[in-house]
Amino acid sequence: MSDSVVSIATTPPSFIRRVFSVWFRHYRVYTKHLLSNGLPPFVEPLFFLVGIGLGLGHYVGLIEGVEYVQFLAAGITVPPAMFTAAFECSFGTFIRLEFDKVYDGMLSSSINVRDLLIGEMLFAGSKSFFFSAAVLLVVSLFKLIPSPMALFTPVGGFLTGLMFAALSLFITSFVTTINHFNFYFTGLLTPMFFFSGIVFPLTEMPRVLRIAAEFFPLTHAANIVRAFCFNSFSGRLYWDLLYIIIFIVVFGILAIRRLEKRLIT
């Protein structure tokens, strides 16, 4: 009887339980200030739609068969997922790593570096899911999304969050001071927002920019989300989905390997 008790007591939690504990820790911290954290995604799309969609829409004709404000409304469900995951796994991860020393206590338990970073990515993906759902709700109130398939848009937000969580963790593995993240956001994420088919279609861009856009992860997420919003599916979406999966796996592995050296030294 005592042997079985000892065996049970020394059995580590399962992989899923360890990853969930990381996710749940971040969830508890985030929901402590739910109003200030959760309100912006409902308000920001209103300013964007009124300021750009309705204003510029008067001067722009149909784009890909729909009004410009509808084209924009479908596109803006994706960037909040990108930015929230990028912030969470760059500034957030760096602060937990270098200033708050949160990971020291977590890694002293049965959680290892892989569990920790997968949990980080999943939490960032969950936040991205919520942000995309919030934007979808707002634009749906204006009846700008015609297809009921748009209900799957937050899934695209979740995948977007995983992509940029993996990329941001990889970037964080190189960063030695928090100010370096300005280069990441200003030099990569902001241009990606404008040249990934969110604000205007890729077909109207010069050939060089169209080719460059194919390498941007946000482009492929926008293609998938817009297909659901307008119920316009094509064979290209298989390539978009494959790109997203490969991107998550490759940068996720690279981030874990690099941060593992940093976390255990």
N, C-alpha and C positions, 0 to 999 in steps of 0.2 A: 504493500500500500504506500509506504513512504517513498519507494523508488518511483512509482508512477507520479506521485505528487511532485517530486524533484524534476522528473522528465517534463511534466507539463509546465512547471515554472520556468524552466530553462529553454523552452521552445520559443524561438523568436517569432514575432508576428509575420503574417504572410506578406508577400510583396505588395498586394493590393491594399492591405491595411496600412502598411508603412507609407505608401504613396498618398493614400487618403488622409492620413494624419497630417502630412505636410499641407495638403490642399485645405483641410479643415482649419488648421492654424491660421492660414492666410485669410480664409473666409471669416473667421471670428474677428480678426483685426479689422478687416474691411467693413464689416457690418456694424462696428462700434460707432461709426460716423456715416450711417447709411444715407441720411438726407443730403449731406454735402457731397458724398461720393456718388450717389445714385441719381441726383437731379440733373446734372449737366447733360447727359445723353438725351434727355427729353427736351431740353431747351435749345441746345446748339443747332440742331437741324432746322429749327424754326427760323433762326437768323439767316442760315445759309439759303434756305428756300426762298425767303422773302427778298433777301439782299441780292442774290445771284439768279436763282431760278425764275422768280416772277419778274424781276427787273430786267435781266438780260433776255429773258424769254420773249419779250415783246419785239426784240430785234432779230431773233433767230427763228428760222422756219423749222420744219419737221427734221428730226434727226433719226435716221434709221427707222422711219415710219411713225415716230411718236413725237409729241410736243417736247420741246427742250426741257421744260420743268419736270416732265415725267422721266426723261432720260437721266436728268440730274438726280431726281429722287431715288431712282434705283441704284445709282452709283454711290451715293453718300451713305448707304448702309454699310459700306466696307471700310472706309478710312478710320472711323472710330474704333473698329476692331484692331486695325493696325497700330494706331497710336497708343491705345490703352495697354496692349500687350507689350509694345516697345518700352513704354514708361515702366511697366511693372517689372520687366526683366532686365532693365538697364539701371535706371536710377534706384528703383526699389531693391533690386538684387545687390547692387553695390553698397547701398546704405546698410542692408542687413548683414553684408559681408564685412565691411570695413569699419562701420561706426557702431552699430547696435550689437554686433557679434552674436547675432541670433543663431547662426549656423553652428557655432561652437557647441552650444547646448544640445542642438538637435542631433549632431553627429556623434555626440557622446552616448547616445542611446543606440537602439538597434538599427536606426536609419543610416544608410550609407549615402555616398555622394550621388549615385545614380537615382536612388529613391527621391532624394531631395530635389534634384533638378527636374526630374520627370513631374514631380508634384508641382514645382514652380510653373512648368510649362502648361500643365493641365489647369491650374488656377488662372493663369493668364488667358487661356482659351475660354474658360468659363466666363471671365469678365467680358471678353470679346463677344461671346454669345449674348450676354445681357445687353451690351451696348448696341449691338446690331438689332436686337429685338426691340429696344427702346426707340431707335430711329425708325424702324419699320412701322411701329405703332403710330408714331407722329405723322409720317408721310401717308399712312393709310387713312388717317382721319381726314386728310385733304383729298382722298379718293384719287391718288396719283399712281397707285399700283393696281393694274387691271387684273392680274392673274391670281387666283387663290393659291397657286403653287408658290407664291411669295412667302407663304408660311415657313418654307424651308430655308429662307434667307439666313436666319440666325445660325444654321448649320454651317453655311459658308463663312459666317463671322467667326465661328469656333475654329474652323480650319485656318482662317487668316490669323487668328490669335496664336495658334500653335506654330505657324510659320515664323511670325515675327518674334515670338518668345524664343524659339530656337536661335534665330539670327541674333537677337539682342543678347542672349546669354553668351554666344560666341564672341560678340563685340566686347562684352563686359570682361571676358577672360583676358583681354589685352589692355584694358583701361587701368591706369594707375592713379588718376585723379578724376574726380567727378565732373570737372569742367570739360573733359575730353568728349563727353556725350553730346556736346553742342555740335561737333563735327558730324556725328552720326545722324542727328535729327535734321540739321540744316543742310548737310551735304548729300544725304541719301534719302531720308524719308520724305522731306518736303518736295524735292523734285519728282519723286515717285508718285506722290499724290497728284501732281499736275500732268504727268506723262504716262499714265496707266489706263487711260480711257474712262476716268471718273468724271471729269468736267467737260470733256469734249471727245468725240470718237477718234480712235487711232487712225482711221482711214483718211482723216484730214491732215495728218501730220506728215512732215517730210520723211522720205524713205529711211534715212539714217535713224531718226527717232522711232520709227515703227519697228525697226530691227532691235534697237536698244530696249524698247518696251517689252519685247518678248522675253527678255531676261529678268524683268522685274516681277517679283512674286505677287505684287498687288494686282498686276494685269490679269493674271490667271484667276485670282479670287474674284475680281470684278466681272470677268466673263461668266463665271458660274452663277454668281448672284443675279446678274442681269438676265440670264437665261431663265431663272426661276421667276423673276419679277414679270417678265413678258411672255412666259411660256414658249420660248423660242429656243429649242434644243437642236444641237447639231453634233456631228462626229468630232468636232474640234474640242468639245468639252472633255472627251476622254484624255486628250493631251493635257488639258488644263489640270485635271484631277491627278494625272500621273506626275506632272511637274510638282504639284503641291505635296504629294506624298514623298517624293524623292527629296524635295527641299527640307521637309521636316526631319526625315531620317538622317540625312547627311549632316545638316547643321546641328541637329540634336546630338549626334554622336561626337562631332567635333567639339561642341561646347562642353559636354560631359568630360571628355578626355582632358581638355585644357583646364577646366575649373577644378577637376579632381586634384591635379598637381598643386593648385593654388590653395585648396581647402585643407589638404592634409599636411601641408608644410608648416 
